[in-house]
């Protein structure tokens, strides 16, 4: 059975960890894999003005059974 209601999403942001120089991001693959296993999907990045990734934005379907709104 399908409904005409739009999908409800929840969002999560991840800040890529910085290397010792604070100028280069570490590879966040381990944390991304953990989040992926929990149902999160990477949808976009938020960049610093002048370059560089500030945040990774992820989403997953909101579970209506646990939705408190």
CNS distance restraints for C-alpha pairs under 8 A (distance, minus, plus):
assign (resid   7 and name CA) (resid  61 and name CA) 7.05 0.50 0.50
assign (resid   7 and name CA) (resid  62 and name CA) 8.00 0.50 0.50
assign (resid   8 and name CA) (resid  61 and name CA) 5.95 0.50 0.50
assign (resid   8 and name CA) (resid  62 and name CA) 5.38 0.50 0.50
assign (resid   9 and name CA) (resid  59 and name CA) 6.37 0.50 0.50
assign (resid   9 and name CA) (resid  60 and name CA) 5.66 0.50 0.50
assign (resid   9 and name CA) (resid  61 and name CA) 4.55 0.50 0.50
assign (resid   9 and name CA) (resid  62 and name CA) 4.79 0.50 0.50
assign (resid  10 and name CA) (resid  59 and name CA) 5.61 0.50 0.50
assign (resid  10 and name CA) (resid  60 and name CA) 5.70 0.50 0.50
assign (resid  10 and name CA) (resid  61 and name CA) 6.28 0.50 0.50
assign (resid  10 and name CA) (resid  62 and name CA) 5.42 0.50 0.50
assign (resid  11 and name CA) (resid  57 and name CA) 7.05 0.50 0.50
assign (resid  11 and name CA) (resid  58 and name CA) 5.66 0.50 0.50
assign (resid  11 and name CA) (resid  59 and name CA) 4.42 0.50 0.50
assign (resid  11 and name CA) (resid  60 and name CA) 6.74 0.50 0.50
assign (resid  12 and name CA) (resid  57 and name CA) 5.97 0.50 0.50
assign (resid  12 and name CA) (resid  58 and name CA) 5.16 0.50 0.50
assign (resid  12 and name CA) (resid  59 and name CA) 6.21 0.50 0.50
assign (resid  13 and name CA) (resid  55 and name CA) 6.14 0.50 0.50
assign (resid  13 and name CA) (resid  56 and name CA) 5.55 0.50 0.50
assign (resid  13 and name CA) (resid  57 and name CA) 4.65 0.50 0.50
assign (resid  13 and name CA) (resid  58 and name CA) 6.13 0.50 0.50
assign (resid  14 and name CA) (resid  55 and name CA) 5.49 0.50 0.50
assign (resid  14 and name CA) (resid  56 and name CA) 5.03 0.50 0.50
assign (resid  14 and name CA) (resid  57 and name CA) 6.55 0.50 0.50
assign (resid  14 and name CA) (resid  58 and name CA) 7.90 0.50 0.50
assign (resid  15 and name CA) (resid  54 and name CA) 6.07 0.50 0.50
assign (resid  15 and name CA) (resid  55 and name CA) 4.58 0.50 0.50
assign (resid  15 and name CA) (resid  56 and name CA) 6.25 0.50 0.50
assign (resid  16 and name CA) (resid  25 and name CA) 5.86 0.50 0.50
assign (resid  16 and name CA) (resid  26 and name CA) 6.55 0.50 0.50
assign (resid  16 and name CA) (resid  27 and name CA) 7.38 0.50 0.50
assign (resid  16 and name CA) (resid  28 and name CA) 6.02 0.50 0.50
assign (resid  16 and name CA) (resid  53 and name CA) 7.50 0.50 0.50
assign (resid  16 and name CA) (resid  54 and name CA) 7.11 0.50 0.50
assign (resid  16 and name CA) (resid  55 and name CA) 6.64 0.50 0.50
assign (resid  16 and name CA) (resid  56 and name CA) 7.33 0.50 0.50
assign (resid  17 and name CA) (resid  25 and name CA) 5.57 0.50 0.50
assign (resid  17 and name CA) (resid  26 and name CA) 5.36 0.50 0.50
assign (resid  17 and name CA) (resid  27 and name CA) 7.67 0.50 0.50
assign (resid  17 and name CA) (resid  28 and name CA) 7.04 0.50 0.50
assign (resid  18 and name CA) (resid  22 and name CA) 5.10 0.50 0.50
assign (resid  18 and name CA) (resid  23 and name CA) 6.79 0.50 0.50
assign (resid  18 and name CA) (resid  24 and name CA) 5.76 0.50 0.50
assign (resid  18 and name CA) (resid  25 and name CA) 4.36 0.50 0.50
assign (resid  18 and name CA) (resid  26 and name CA) 5.51 0.50 0.50
assign (resid  19 and name CA) (resid  23 and name CA) 6.91 0.50 0.50
assign (resid  19 and name CA) (resid  24 and name CA) 5.57 0.50 0.50
assign (resid  19 and name CA) (resid  25 and name CA) 5.76 0.50 0.50
assign (resid  19 and name CA) (resid  26 and name CA) 5.73 0.50 0.50
assign (resid  28 and name CA) (resid  32 and name CA) 6.10 0.50 0.50
assign (resid  29 and name CA) (resid  33 and name CA) 5.99 0.50 0.50
assign (resid  30 and name CA) (resid  34 and name CA) 6.34 0.50 0.50
assign (resid  31 and name CA) (resid  35 and name CA) 6.19 0.50 0.50
assign (resid  32 and name CA) (resid  36 and name CA) 5.96 0.50 0.50
assign (resid  33 and name CA) (resid  37 and name CA) 6.18 0.50 0.50
assign (resid  34 and name CA) (resid  38 and name CA) 6.59 0.50 0.50
assign (resid  35 and name CA) (resid  39 and name CA) 6.56 0.50 0.50
assign (resid  35 and name CA) (resid  40 and name CA) 5.35 0.50 0.50
assign (resid  35 and name CA) (resid  41 and name CA) 7.84 0.50 0.50
assign (resid  36 and name CA) (resid  40 and name CA) 4.76 0.50 0.50
assign (resid  36 and name CA) (resid  41 and name CA) 6.14 0.50 0.50
assign (resid  39 and name CA) (resid  60 and name CA) 5.91 0.50 0.50
assign (resid  40 and name CA) (resid  58 and name CA) 5.83 0.50 0.50
assign (resid  40 and name CA) (resid  59 and name CA) 5.35 0.50 0.50
assign (resid  40 and name CA) (resid  60 and name CA) 4.90 0.50 0.50
assign (resid  41 and name CA) (resid  58 and name CA) 5.11 0.50 0.50
assign (resid  41 and name CA) (resid  59 and name CA) 5.34 0.50 0.50
assign (resid  41 and name CA) (resid  60 and name CA) 6.20 0.50 0.50
assign (resid  42 and name CA) (resid  56 and name CA) 6.99 0.50 0.50
assign (resid  42 and name CA) (resid  57 and name CA) 5.93 0.50 0.50
assign (resid  42 and name CA) (resid  58 and name CA) 4.25 0.50 0.50
assign (resid  42 and name CA) (resid  59 and name CA) 6.62 0.50 0.50
assign (resid  43 and name CA) (resid  56 and name CA) 7.88 0.50 0.50
assign (resid  43 and name CA) (resid  57 and name CA) 5.85 0.50 0.50
assign (resid  43 and name CA) (resid  58 and name CA) 5.40 0.50 0.50
assign (resid  43 and name CA) (resid  59 and name CA) 6.80 0.50 0.50
assign (resid  44 and name CA) (resid  56 and name CA) 6.21 0.50 0.50
assign (resid  44 and name CA) (resid  57 and name CA) 5.32 0.50 0.50
assign (resid  44 and name CA) (resid  58 and name CA) 7.20 0.50 0.50
assign (resid  45 and name CA) (resid  53 and name CA) 6.56 0.50 0.50
assign (resid  45 and name CA) (resid  54 and name CA) 7.44 0.50 0.50
assign (resid  45 and name CA) (resid  55 and name CA) 5.69 0.50 0.50
assign (resid  45 and name CA) (resid  56 and name CA) 4.53 0.50 0.50
assign (resid  45 and name CA) (resid  57 and name CA) 5.73 0.50 0.50
assign (resid  46 and name CA) (resid  53 and name CA) 6.03 0.50 0.50
assign (resid  46 and name CA) (resid  54 and name CA) 5.56 0.50 0.50
assign (resid  46 and name CA) (resid  55 and name CA) 5.07 0.50 0.50
assign (resid  46 and name CA) (resid  56 and name CA) 6.42 0.50 0.50
assign (resid  46 and name CA) (resid  57 and name CA) 7.47 0.50 0.50
assign (resid  47 and name CA) (resid  51 and name CA) 6.14 0.50 0.50
assign (resid  47 and name CA) (resid  52 and name CA) 5.55 0.50 0.50
assign (resid  47 and name CA) (resid  53 and name CA) 4.45 0.50 0.50
assign (resid  47 and name CA) (resid  54 and name CA) 5.20 0.50 0.50
assign (resid  47 and name CA) (resid  55 and name CA) 7.03 0.50 0.50
assign (resid  48 and name CA) (resid  52 and name CA) 5.42 0.50 0.50
assign (resid  48 and name CA) (resid  53 and name CA) 6.07 0.50 0.50
assign (resid  48 and name CA) (resid  54 and name CA) 5.76 0.50 0.50
assign (resid  62 and name CA) (resid  67 and name CA) 6.99 0.50 0.50
assign (resid  63 and name CA) (resid  67 and name CA) 6.03 0.50 0.50
